[in-house]
């Protein structure tokens, strides 16, 4: 079984979270500056549907984060379905809890078992 690289995981999740927030930021900027003026005058319903796109993008990224967290948990032989569910609903919080769990299992738990032996 391959060893979990903590630094690569931090980079991976930081880049993915940054991409998510940048896409949402660009979309919101574009939406409010260009599309809003056109949609208010012509089609109010379309404006309402388009306003949900950042939420949909965030949810799709949260699904991918949950899959990645699940794979990383399997790599570390950790079972925590609650953190995967939290990641699905709240991506950043779930990833933070994932790192806390990995730190606990790899470093604190290992250190406490070595001192008792």
N, C-alpha and C positions, 0 to 999 in steps of 0.2 A: 504494500500500500504506500502511495506517495505521501510525502510529508506536506503538511499545510504551510504555505508561505504567508505569514501574517502581513508583511509589507506589501506584497503583490495584491492581497485581498483589499487592503486599505486603498491602494491606488485604483484598483478596479471599481470599487464602490464609489469612491470619490469622483472618478471620471464619469461614471454613469449617472450619479446624482447631479453633477454639474450639467451634463447634457440635458437631463430632464428639465432642470430649472431654466436653462437657456432657451430651450424650445418653447416652454411656456411663456417666458418673458418676451421673446420675439413675437410669438403669436398674439399675446395680449397687446403689445405695442402696435403691431400691424392692425389688429382688430379695432382698437380704439381710435387710431388715427385715420384709417382709410375706409374700412368696411362700415363702421358705425354710421358715418354720414350718409352713405348710400342706402343702407338698409332701413334706417329710421323713416326715410321718406317713402320708400317703396314697399317693403315687405317686413312687417313687424315680427311675424312668425319665424321667418328665416333668421332674423337677428337673434331671436331667442334660441334657436337650435345651434347656431354657430357659437354662441356664448358658452356652450357646454364642451366645446372641443378641448380646452385646457384640462378639464376634469377627466375627459376620456383619455387624453395623452398620459396624464399622471397615473390613471388606473392601469393602463397598459404597461407602463414602466414598473408599477408596483407588482404586477403579475410576473414580469421578468425578474425583478428583485427577489420575489418569493421563491422562484425556481432556483435562482443562483444561491440564495441562502440555504435552501434545502440541500442542494448539491454539496455545498461547503460543510454543512452539518454532517452529511453522510461521509465526507472525506475525513472529518475529525471524529467520526463514530459518536456523535452526540445526537440524542433524541429530544427534540423540543418542538413539537408541532404548534404550540402556542405562539412561539416567536415567528414561525412561518406565517401563521394567520395574521399576526400583528403587522408583519411586513407587507402582507397583501393589502391590508387596509390603510396603513400609515407607513410608507416606505422608509423614511428617514429614521423614525423611531424603531422600527423593526431591525434595521441595519445596525443601529447603535446597540440594541439589545443583543444582537448576534455577536458583535465584537466583545461585549461584556461577558457573554457566556463562553466564548472561545478563550478569552483571557483567563477566566476562572478555571476552566477545564485544563488548559495547557500549562498555566503557570502556577496559580494558587493551589489548585488541587494536587498537582504533581509535587509541589514543594512541601505541602503538608503530609503527603504520604511518604516522602523521603525522610522526613524528620522523625516519623513514628517507627521506622524500621530499625 
